[in-house]
């Protein structure tokens, strides 16, 4: 019988009292006594921290509003890389200090000191036939106007108290509270117009046929390799001007005993693609009250949101209306298929049939269609996403005596995401999966988290030079994940997309078009932890932390508990030495920590997977392991599952000068993450272990780099102010180990990353996110080999192409105030890296890209440094001619996926420099009975690129997965937004 584990949390902290300084020294301590939020929601003086921490205020998030608050952070925090997925409401991928984990490199999110779950479901993968869009995340549902501040704990020392949850750092979100005093109301509204830009460059000067040849006409060929001629740019007419309207109303009131904050918000987006929309409704409430002579404090918080969207962009070509227009054979009159002309009534079945150039008069398709009518996709293949998110937290604090406080906290967070794709009859046969009445796909992801901790916080006086701060407590965190996935192409009644209309008595094996599973998973982590911070005379600080986690995912391994430690120290040199008056504050710091990353839910424990009626309506419930099993047995003990472990050393310095007008912070770090969870196929030649697919707990990833922030108040007066901030960082990533030496496998073995469609792989000695694909075939001198027609040859196996992660990241933020006029702009740049475009690869194949037109105008394609291949009449001789454009692009382009065409031809520089956002505002001081002031602003985001070579925005990813970065797969183009905002305080 297993013994119950009662977690007890012990946090021991020792810090120095702030010493009073002489009046002449006051300017040196004005800003260095800033208080910041750290792990567990504990507030500390910034000067006492022994690790890097960067905090931004809520005003910076709402200066130029974006629907997802994390998109507002890009360029404002050093060494934080943010990638968007497709469209408003989709999830955001955040990486701090480089990719550390092959499974989940995203940080822990914490609201008011309590961890939350951020994911809502599975993000889309790269591929031509992706069916469902990115479902979004929880943070996209939080109203930015409700945020007081966000603190970024990027290093292991900063997040060590979170143990197995803090391996990738932590983002601490502090929400607004009410204030004591007079009640106030704040209303803010912004309306922006959105236009797609950075679209693929398409040609309209060559047709899909030759008008001079009798019998040839538009629509006979799927590509546009015909005669010279002009065609209309239907894509330009198809895309519309989108709008985003964000409204927020908040009310706060309070007195010395109780404060309240309440807000409601709404975001409405009409997308740049017709018939696409996103609606979000927010509500939040927070109360803080004091009882029993102010000894007992109650803090209650609730956040809720509802999201509804339709026709959110899906990665891949199958359900992309834009792809249908990219590939539309030039010369085909799209106007006869557009608008309400996308369908007609089939007189045989009396159902809407698709009107499209690839469809025969009887409703059947011509061969294997490559596209559908864009309006058919939007009307008859629509996808809807509905997300509901709730978060509730309660905290009770009781001051036992002046230096000792007891605190009990708990929260419950819950979200459910429901996505449904309806595929009507007369859609493309490959999408109907052998169905004739339509096909319905439905994904439901329900996640919940219950967290509780008990803390005892004290700060007894030790001496005049030393003070003691400590926290004691215990925590428990239980998460549940329920996943339902339905795919049914056997509708009883055509085009009726309800659960009751699905047939499950079909005699066939599960697969595309016939699949119904329900999975219920649970995980619990119980923890104890401790920390200590010793300060001496406001000059030196030493921090220490300890945490032990017991994880239910390890219950069957014989060892469920793992410990994590950290130690750090700093010296306030400006307090130790007498420095020139120009230096107000100087601190040096260093720390070392071990933190972890827990295993996915039920990775080792059996779970129940419910499969409904695959054969003759028989219900079956089976106990399975997710995907694979772990390797066990003699000789393979090193492969038994354990949490990932991140060991990090960091050192840095902070300098403040010129009466705190100039602030500089720089940090160097070295991070090694081991025990990576890899899924691989073990071959039969490894003795003692049956061949098959296994999870392997091995591998080590190293990240080294620096991050810095420089801020300077160039002018600081009421009439004119100018503050410039520069954030810069560089990271180097290397895979130093994949498998333990006990497994004898080739060093050339690669592992595909989730969501990367085989393009992103791990290899010993490589870097996280390395792109692999087909290259041009070359001789031993590196020259491209061509056949007798001058068409380049391709390698038969994939090899390394490049890495999409930038080598250097920079953000340059400027704020000006001229009286009541405010001006700000943010320029950010990402330098280095390579990205791959599957969109361009396909556009070239069909002859619709401007590149193919330019090549035809030039008489062909010039191939530098090329020679005839062995076996050709001119073998070994230099090839200096021009290759026929059609022959060339038919060889290098493809839509067939990984391993086809020549990927090397579609590699582009990932370097970008852009004007991220800008605003011009003016504040009116009204000071009437009801209205205090109002601010009107002209705002813009993603205004333009100063530099970009890739045909798409490299920052946008296909999905929020480890392998979803660096590959463009028919995604939604980036949008430029310009509009007006109003903020009024009553």
Residue, then its C-alpha position, 0 to 999 in steps of 0.5 A: x500500500x502506497x503511503x500518502x505524501x503530505x507536502x510541506x514547503x519550507x522557504x528560508x530567506x535572509x536579507x539585509x535591512x535597507x540602510x538609511x543613507x545620507x541626504x547627499x546619497x539620495x539620488x543613488x537609491x531612488x530607482x534601485x529600491x524598486x520592488x519586483x515580483x519574483x517566484x511564488x509571487x513574493x515581492x523583493x527589492x530589485x537590488x537584492x536579486x542575484x539573477x537577471x529579471x526584466x519587468x515591463x508595466x501594463x502601460x507598455x502592453x496597451x500603448x499599441x493594443x494587440x489581441x494577444x498581450x504577448x505580441x505586444x512584448x516583441x522587441x521590448x524584453x531582451x532574449x525573448x523570442x515570440x512567434x505568431x501562428x495564423x491569425x487573431x486568436x491563435x497561440x503564441x510561441x515564446x522562447x527565452x534564452x533559446x530552445x532547451x527542450x525537444x518537447x516543450x520549450x515554452x516557459x511557465x505562466x504564473x498569474x498573481x503568484x500561482x501557476x496556470x495551464x496555458x495550452x488549449x489543444x493541439x497546434x497544427x502541423x506542417x503539411x499540405x493536408x492539415x485539417x484543423x487550425x491552431x486552437x489558441x491559448x489561454x493567454x490570448x484570452x486575457x485582457x491586456x488592460x487588466x495587467x499591472x505588470x509582467x516580469x520575465x524570469x529567464x534563467x534557471x536561478x530565477x525560476x528554481x522555486x518552481x522545480x519541474x515546472x520552471x525548466x524553461x523560465x517563468x513569466x509572472x503576470x500581476x493583475x490590477x487591484x483596486x486602489x483606496x480612495x475615490x472610485x474611478x472608471x476607465x474606458x478604452x477603445x481602439x479601432x484598427x484597419x488591417x491589410x495583408x502585405x508581404x504576399x507571395x509575388x505572383x505573375x500575371x504575364x503568362x497564361x495557362x494555355x496558348x490562344x494561338x493553338x486551336x482547341x486550347x483554352x483556359x482551365x485545361x491545364x493545372x499550371x501556367x506554363x503557357x503563352x505570353x499574355x495578361x491576366x487579372x490579379x484576382x487575389x488582390x480583389x479577393x482579400x478585404x480590409x480587415x478591422x479589429x475593434x478592442x473595447x475595455x471598461x474597468x471600474x475600481x473603488x476602495x478604502x483602507x479596508x477593501x478594494x475592488x477592481x472589475x472589468x469587461x472587454x470585447x475584441x471583434x476582428x473581421x479578417x482580411x480573408x472574407x467570411x472570417x471573424x473572431x470575437x472575444x468577451x472578457x470579464x475580470x474581478x478582483x477584491x482585496x479586503x482586510x479583517x481583524x485589525x488588518x491582520x487578515x487579508x483576503x484576495x480573490x480573483x476571477x478571470x473569464x473569457x469566451x472566444x468564437x471564431x470562424x474560418x481561422x486559417x489552417x496551415x497547408x494548401x487543402x483548406x486555404x482559399x489563398x492557395x486556390x488563387x495562388x495556383x489559379x491557371x492564368x487566363x481562367x476567369x475567376x469572376x464566374x466562380x466568385x461571390x455567390x457563384x461558388x455553387x449550383x444545385x445538382x439536379x440529381x441529388x438536389x444538393x449544392x455542388x461546387x462550381x469550379x474550373x476543376x469540376x465537370x458539369x456533372x459535379x465530378x472532379x477532373x482527375x485529382x484536383x489540386x484546389x477548390x473554389x475559395x468561396x466553396x472552402x469558406x462556405x462549404x468547408x468552414x471551420x469554427x473554434x470555440x474557446x472558454x477559459x476561466x481562472x479563479x484564485x483565493x488567497x488568505x494571509x494572516x499576520x501572526x505578529x509584525x514579522x510573521x505571516x501565514x498564507x493559504x492560496x489556491x486556484x482552479x483554472x479550466x479551459x475547453x476548446x471545441x473545433x469543428x470542420x464541416x466538409x460538404x458533399x461535392x468537395x474534393x474526393x481526397x478531403x471527403x475520404x471516400x464519403x459521399x454525404x460529407x465529412x465531419x471533423x471535431x476536436x475537443x480539448x478540456x484542461x483543468x488545473x487545481x493548485x494549492x499551497x500553504x506558506x509561512x512568511x517571516x522577516x525577524x530582525x537578526x541584527x542591525x546589519x542583517x535581517x532574516x526573511x523566510x517562507x515555509x509551506x507546501x504545494x500540490x498541483x493536479x492537472x487533468x486533460x480530456x481529449x476527444x477526436x472525431x473524424x467521420x465521413x459516413x453521414x446518414x443525411x448529407x450535409x448535416x453535421x451533428x453527432x447524431x448524424x454520424x454512422x459508426x456501423x461501417x465495417x472498416x479499420x480506423x483511419x482518415x474519415x473514420x476515427x473516434x477516440x476519447x482520452x482522459x489523463x491526470x497528473x499530480x505534482x507534490x512539492x516541498x521547497x526552500x530558499x535563503x537570501x543572506x544580505x550584509x550591510x546592504x552590500x552583499x547578498x547570497x541566495x539559496x533555494x531547494x525544491x523536491x517534486x514528487x511527480x505521478x508520471x514517474x509512479x511506475x519507475x520506482x523513483x518519483x521524487x527529484x530535487x532541484x537547487x540553486x545558489x547565487x550571490x551579488x555585490x553592490x559595488x556602489x555600496x562597497x566602494x566610493x565611486x565617482x558621483x556619476x555612478x549611482x548604482x553598480x551591482x555584479x551577480x552570479x548564480x548556478x541552478x538546477x531546474x527541471x521539466x516534468x514528463x508529459x501527462x501519463x507518459x509512463x502510467x497506462x491511460x484509458x483510451x475509448x474507441x467507439x464502434x470501429x467494427x459493427x458498432x461494438x464499443x471498446x475501451x482499451x488501456x494503452x500507453x501514449x504512442x510508445x513505451x519506455x525501454x526497460x531491462x538489464x543494460x538499459x537502466x539509463x533510459x528509464x524515465x526521469x524529468x528533464x534537468x536544466x543546469x544553468x550558470x549565469x553572471x551579470x552586472x547592473x549599472x546606473x549612472x547620471x542620476x539614474x538616467x542611464x541604466x545598463x544590464x548585461x548577463x552571460x549564461x551557460x545552460x545545459x538541459x539533459x534527459x531529453x525525451x525522444x521518441x525513436x524506433x529501436x532496431x533489432x540489432x540492439x541486443x536485449x531489447x525488442x525492436x519497436x518504437x520507444x521513448x528514450x530519456x536521453x540527450x543534452x542541449x546546450x545554450x550559451x549567450x548574452x542578453x543586455x538592456x540599455x536605457x537612457x533618458x536623453x531629455x527629462x523635463x515636463x516640456x520635452x522628454x526622450x527615453x531610448x531603450x535598446x535590448x540586445x541578445x545572442x544565443x548559441x544552441x548545440x546538441x551535445x548528446x542524443x543517446x547514451x553510449x550504452x546504445x550503439x547507433x550511428x552518429x548520423x541518426x536524426x530525430x524529427x521534431x513534433x509538428x515539423x513535417x520531417x523538415x526539422x530534426x535533431x542530430x548530434x552536434x547540430x542545433x535545435x530546429x535544424x532544417x533538413x531537406x533535398x539539396x542540389x547534387x554536386x561533384x566533389x568540388x561543390x559544383x551543381x550537376x546537370x543533365x544533358x538539358x541543363x536541368x539540375x540533379x537532386x540528391x536522393x536523401x535529405x541533408x542539413x539546410x540551415x537553422x531558422x533561429x536568429x543569431x542576434x536579436x535587437x529591439x530599439x524603443x523610443x518614447x518622446x513627450x512634448x508637453x501633452x503630446x507623446x510619440x513612440x516607436x519600436x524597431x526590432x531586428x532578428x539577424x541570421x538564420x535560414x527559413x524554408x518556403x513550401x509555398x514558393x516551392x509549389x508556386x514555382x511548380x505551377x508557374x505562377x510565381x513572378x520568379x518563373x515569369x522573370x526566368x521566361x523573360x530572361x530566356x531561361x535560368x542561369x545556374x552558377x558553378x554548374x557542370x554536366x553530370x557523369x554519363x552525359x555527352x559533355x560530362x565534367x564540362x562547365x555548363x554556362x547556358x540557360x536552362x528552360x524555365x519550365x524544365x528547371x522549376x518542374x524539377x526543383x518545385x513540388x507539392x508532394x511534401x518532404x523528400x521531393x523537389x529541391x528544398x535548397x532552392x527555397x532557402x531564404x535569409x531569416x534576417x528582418x528589420x521592421x518598424x514593429x509599432x508606432x504611436x502618436x498621442x495627445x492627452x486632454x486634461x479635462x478635470x470636469x466633474x465626471x471626466x478627468x482626462x482623455x488620451x487620443x492616439x494614432x497607432x500602427x503595428x507591423x508598419x513595414x520592413x526596413x529589411x527582409x529577403x524571405x517571401x514571407x514573415x519568418x516570425x510567423x510559424x505554422x504551428x505552436x509546436x517544437x518543429x513548427x518554426x522556420x517552414x512556411x506552409x501556405x500560412x496567412x500573410x502578415x497584416x499591417x494595422x493602422x488605427x485610432x485609440x481612445x482612453x478616458x479616465x472618469 
